[in-house]
Amino acid sequence: MSTTYKLDTSTSRANPTPQPRKRLTVPVIQRRKFEGKTEEPLVMLTAYTARTAQLLDAHCDMLLVGDSLGQVIYGLPSTLPVTLDMMCNHGAAVVRGSYHSLVIVDMPFGSYEESPQKAFESASRIMAETGCAAVKLEGGDSMAETIAFLSKRGIPVMAHVGLTPQAVNTLGGYAARGRSQEEHDKILADAKAVADAGAFAMVVEGVLEPIAIALTKSVEIPVIGIGASAQCDGQVLVTEDMLGMFERTARFVKRYHNISEQIEQAAGEYAEDVRNRSFPGPDQLYQPKK
């Protein structure tokens, strides 16, 4: 049975005042699969700001501070230029704006691939500066040693297999993965490797549905799908894609709203009011007391 949490409204942008609640933890999320409780799938969305986190928190089990912020927030052509500073700044904002969801922060390209020791240096900085509960990194079998190294040192890791955006140049684009038997076998092997290494959960992105179903059944940790299958243990989308902020999105995105039209309409109405001097009006002005 799903639980709905209600946030108190606040007049302060900097200091929201929600009702106190207990934040979800890594063991709680992990047990959802182990105890067979993922019949109600886990809900995850991306968040990059404190205010967005406030609005999403009551509806999500996990909030992902994804390196997709490079494209969504900064207008970069890919996730590759995203820095640790960016991830730490936005991660801290999302932690401040949330009180229930487990917050996970992406490790950006170049911050963990060199060695397990380098990954620990980057991950420990992210956790210390943001207060998040876990980090996420891309890669399968090649990252198993790193995942094990981090997990043994108290850093929970969410893995990411299938279509891995940070490897877009190696993969040759963003096409769905698993169309060949070789790719099919590799994705399943990657999933097993990261699960055995100690990842507490994994994202599987952009793979053929039969692979996602088989993968979900083959590992004992929660599998979060994006462009995968409704049979995964949970789902994640980029919030701005789901809200209709962009004209072009991936095939696997369902638009639940068209916020871009509303923003354009509001901006147009504001501009018209300013230009015809109807804003500010009496309700927005301060007058001398009579």
C-alpha positions in Angstrom: 0.0 0.0 0.0 1.5 3.3 -1.0 2.0 6.1 1.5 1.4 9.7 0.9 3.3 12.3 2.9 2.1 15.9 3.2 4.5 18.8 3.3 3.8 21.9 5.3 4.0 25.0 3.2 6.7 27.5 3.9 7.2 31.2 3.2 11.0 30.8 3.3 12.7 29.7 0.1 15.9 29.0 1.9 14.5 27.2 5.0 11.6 24.9 4.1 9.6 23.6 7.1 8.2 20.2 6.2 6.7 17.8 8.7 9.4 15.6 10.3 9.7 12.1 8.8 12.1 9.3 8.8 14.4 9.2 5.8 14.7 5.9 3.9 18.1 4.1 4.2 20.2 1.9 1.9 19.3 -1.3 3.9 15.6 -0.5 3.7 15.8 -0.1 -0.1 17.9 -3.2 -0.5 15.5 -5.3 1.7 12.6 -4.4 -0.6 14.0 -6.9 -3.1 15.4 -9.4 -0.6 12.1 -9.6 1.3 10.0 -9.7 -1.8 8.4 -6.3 -1.2 9.2 -4.9 -4.6 5.7 -5.9 -5.8 5.1 -2.2 -5.3 7.9 -0.8 -7.5 10.4 1.6 -6.2 10.0 5.2 -7.4 13.0 7.3 -8.4 13.3 10.7 -10.1 16.2 13.1 -10.7 16.5 16.3 -8.7 19.1 19.0 -9.0 17.8 21.8 -6.7 16.4 22.1 -3.2 13.0 23.3 -4.4 12.6 20.4 -6.9 13.6 18.0 -4.1 10.9 19.5 -1.9 8.2 18.9 -4.5 9.3 15.4 -5.4 10.3 14.1 -2.0 6.8 13.0 -0.8 6.3 10.9 -3.9 9.7 9.1 -4.3 11.7 6.4 -2.6 14.9 7.7 -4.1 16.1 11.0 -5.6 19.0 10.8 -8.0 21.2 13.8 -8.4 22.2 12.7 -11.9 25.1 13.9 -14.1 22.3 14.6 -16.5 22.3 18.0 -14.8 25.1 18.8 -17.3 22.5 18.9 -20.1 19.4 19.8 -18.1 20.8 22.6 -16.0 24.0 23.8 -17.8 23.1 23.2 -21.4 26.1 21.0 -22.1 26.2 18.6 -25.1 26.7 15.5 -22.9 27.4 14.4 -19.4 31.1 14.2 -20.0 32.1 17.8 -18.9 30.3 17.5 -15.6 32.6 18.1 -12.6 32.8 17.0 -9.0 32.1 20.5 -7.9 28.8 20.5 -9.8 27.7 17.2 -8.3 28.6 18.3 -4.8 26.9 21.6 -5.0 23.7 20.2 -6.5 23.8 17.1 -4.3 24.0 19.2 -1.1 21.0 21.3 -2.3 18.9 18.2 -2.9 19.7 16.7 0.5 18.7 20.0 2.1 15.4 20.0 0.3 14.4 16.4 1.1 13.5 14.6 4.2 12.2 11.2 3.2 13.8 10.0 0.0 17.2 8.3 -0.2 19.5 10.7 -2.0 22.0 9.2 -4.5 24.6 11.3 -6.3 26.2 10.4 -9.6 30.0 10.2 -9.8 31.0 12.2 -12.9 33.1 11.0 -15.8 36.8 10.9 -14.9 36.3 10.9 -11.1 36.4 7.1 -10.5 37.7 5.1 -13.5 41.4 5.5 -12.8 41.5 3.3 -9.8 39.5 2.2 -6.7 41.6 4.6 -4.6 40.7 7.5 -6.9 37.1 6.5 -6.8 37.2 6.4 -3.0 38.7 9.9 -2.9 35.9 11.2 -5.2 33.1 9.3 -3.5 34.1 10.3 0.0 34.2 13.9 -1.0 30.7 13.7 -2.5 29.3 12.0 0.6 31.1 14.4 3.0 30.1 17.6 1.2 26.5 16.6 0.3 25.3 14.4 3.1 23.9 11.9 0.5 23.4 8.2 1.3 25.0 6.7 -1.7 26.8 7.3 -5.0 26.1 5.9 -8.5 28.7 4.9 -11.0 28.5 3.5 -14.5 30.0 0.3 -15.7 29.7 -3.5 -15.2 32.4 -6.1 -14.7 35.1 -3.5 -15.3 33.9 -1.6 -12.2 33.3 -4.6 -9.9 36.7 -4.2 -8.1 35.9 -0.5 -7.5 32.4 -1.2 -6.2 33.8 -3.8 -3.8 36.5 -1.4 -2.7 34.0 1.4 -2.0 31.4 -0.9 -0.3 33.9 -2.4 2.1 34.8 1.2 3.1 31.3 2.3 4.0 30.3 3.9 0.7 27.0 2.4 -0.7 27.1 2.1 -4.4 24.3 2.0 -7.0 25.6 0.5 -10.3 24.5 1.4 -13.8 24.6 -1.1 -16.7 23.3 -1.4 -20.2 23.3 1.9 -22.0 25.9 4.0 -20.0 25.8 7.6 -21.2 29.4 8.4 -20.0 30.6 5.8 -22.5 28.7 7.3 -25.4 31.8 7.7 -27.5 32.8 4.1 -27.0 29.2 2.8 -27.6 28.8 5.0 -30.7 25.6 6.7 -29.6 22.5 6.3 -27.4 20.9 3.3 -29.2 19.3 0.6 -27.2 21.7 -2.2 -26.1 21.4 -5.9 -26.3 20.4 -6.5 -29.9 23.2 -9.0 -30.5 23.8 -12.1 -28.4 27.2 -10.8 -27.5 25.7 -7.6 -26.0 22.9 -9.7 -24.4 25.4 -11.9 -22.6 27.6 -9.0 -21.6 24.8 -7.0 -20.0 23.7 -10.0 -17.9 27.3 -10.7 -16.9 27.8 -7.1 -15.9 24.7 -7.2 -13.8 25.9 -10.2 -11.9 29.4 -8.8 -11.5 28.2 -5.5 -9.9 25.7 -7.4 -7.7 28.4 -9.8 -6.5 30.7 -6.9 -5.9 28.4 -5.4 -3.3 26.3 -2.8 -5.2 23.1 -2.3 -3.2 21.0 -1.6 -6.3 21.5 -0.9 -10.0 20.1 1.1 -12.9 19.6 -0.7 -16.2 19.1 1.7 -19.0 18.1 1.4 -22.7 18.1 -2.4 -23.1 15.7 -4.7 -24.9 12.8 -5.7 -22.5 13.6 -9.4 -22.3 17.1 -8.6 -21.1 15.7 -6.3 -18.4 13.3 -8.9 -17.2 15.9 -11.7 -17.1 18.4 -9.3 -15.4 15.9 -8.4 -12.7 15.1 -12.0 -12.0 18.8 -13.0 -11.9 20.1 -10.7 -9.1 19.1 -10.2 -5.5 19.4 -6.4 -5.4 16.8 -3.9 -6.7 16.9 -3.2 -10.4 15.7 0.3 -11.4 14.7 0.5 -15.1 14.9 3.4 -17.5 14.0 2.4 -21.0 14.0 -1.3 -19.8 10.8 -3.0 -18.5 7.9 -2.4 -16.2 8.9 -5.7 -14.6 12.0 -4.1 -13.1 11.9 -3.5 -9.3 11.5 0.2 -9.9 11.7 3.1 -12.4 13.6 6.3 -12.9 13.2 9.2 -15.3 14.8 12.6 -15.6 12.2 14.9 -14.0 12.5 17.6 -16.6 11.8 15.0 -19.4 8.8 13.7 -17.5 7.4 17.2 -17.0 7.8 18.1 -20.7 10.5 20.7 -20.4 12.2 19.7 -23.6 10.9 19.2 -27.1 13.0 16.2 -27.8 13.2 13.2 -25.4 14.2 9.6 -25.6 11.6 7.0 -26.7 11.3 5.6 -23.2 10.1 8.9 -21.7 6.5 9.4 -20.9 5.5 13.1 -20.6 3.1 13.5 -17.7 2.8 17.3 -18.3 3.9 20.1 -20.6 5.5 22.5 -18.2 7.4 24.3 -21.0 4.1 25.6 -22.6 3.0 26.8 -19.2 6.3 28.6 -18.6 6.2 30.2 -22.0 2.6 31.3 -21.5 3.3 32.8 -18.1 6.4 34.6 -19.4 4.4 36.0 -22.3 1.6 37.3 -20.1 4.2 38.9 -17.7 6.0 40.6 -20.6 2.7 41.9 -22.0 1.7 43.3 -18.5 5.1 45.0 -18.1 5.0 46.6 -21.6 1.5 47.9 -21.2 2.3 49.1 -17.6 -0.5 47.0 -16.0 2.2 45.3 -13.8 2.8 46.1 -11.0 -0.8 46.9 -10.1 -2.4 48.0 -6.9 -2.2 44.6 -5.3 1.6 44.5 -5.8 2.4 48.0 -4.6 3.0 49.6 -1.2 1.0 52.8 -0.6 1.2 55.4 2.3 -1.1 54.7 5.2 -4.1 57.0 5.2 
